[in-house]
Amino acid sequence: MKYVSKNKFLVLFSTLLLTTLVLGSFVKKSDEVEVIMTTSKGELILKLYNQTPIHRDNFVKLINNQFYNGISFHRVIKNFMAQAGDPNSRDPEYAGNLGNNSEGETLPAEIFPSLFHKKGALAAARMGDQVNPEKRSSGSQFYIVQGKKYNRNQLTQMEARINQQLEGNRVGIFLKDSSNRAYMNRVKVCQQNGWMDSLNVVISEIKNIVLKDVDKFTFSEEQLKAYETVGGTPFLDNGYTVFGEVVSGIDIIDSICTSPTLPGDKPQEPIIILSVKINS
């Protein structure tokens, strides 16, 4: 029998150990949490993205605390999305407007171009830009995308509108900053006197400042193909955190989103989340 020398054994052991650690870290990183959501319309299986750990961990915490059990989808819109997560939706007698309350604190945005609003996307609801320029997410409210298909021309036009909104938001934030009061005063003078040409000059100056190091929004080829073939809600991209997707039961989302609704997009018949658990 041949024996391995001590030095060769150490080299071999080190190599095996390094390989094990590398493969182990890869497996751990690639593992994604799967969630089984049972609703009164049927069962969904969703996976949570590792790229959005804050939202993933918050969702898991709420699941472990059984927060979503008994929650209703309070807003459903055909060809758009189904939204849930307001704790008041548990009470069938609740007379107030649903969608205004959440569990826990808001979460910092985790918005990545590679995670987008294709059909079946799981995303965090949030307050609008005017009161929430940081795009922080609700502590518990989420929506699942149904959406619809778009052609390339529609998507090109949508890119232009998204960039206009981004420009407008940045200009608005700039003007609200007290250190930029001089620009705000110039804007007011132009508006009061109807000097539209001068106003455009001032806005152009501001845009040159706030957009100096900002790249224009464009859909990736992957996004374009998905929106043309599968569908989704592309106009929400770059504005909300997408932190997971439906991997089984997409037909259940179609069923939920096409349910008859009352004013305010509330389902006529309650659509209830019966249970949510981690798929172990």
Summary of the structure (lengths in Angstrom):
residues: 280
radius of gyration: 24.2
end to end distance: 45.9
largest distance: 99.1
contacts: 813
relative contact order: 0.22
helix: 42%
strand: 19%
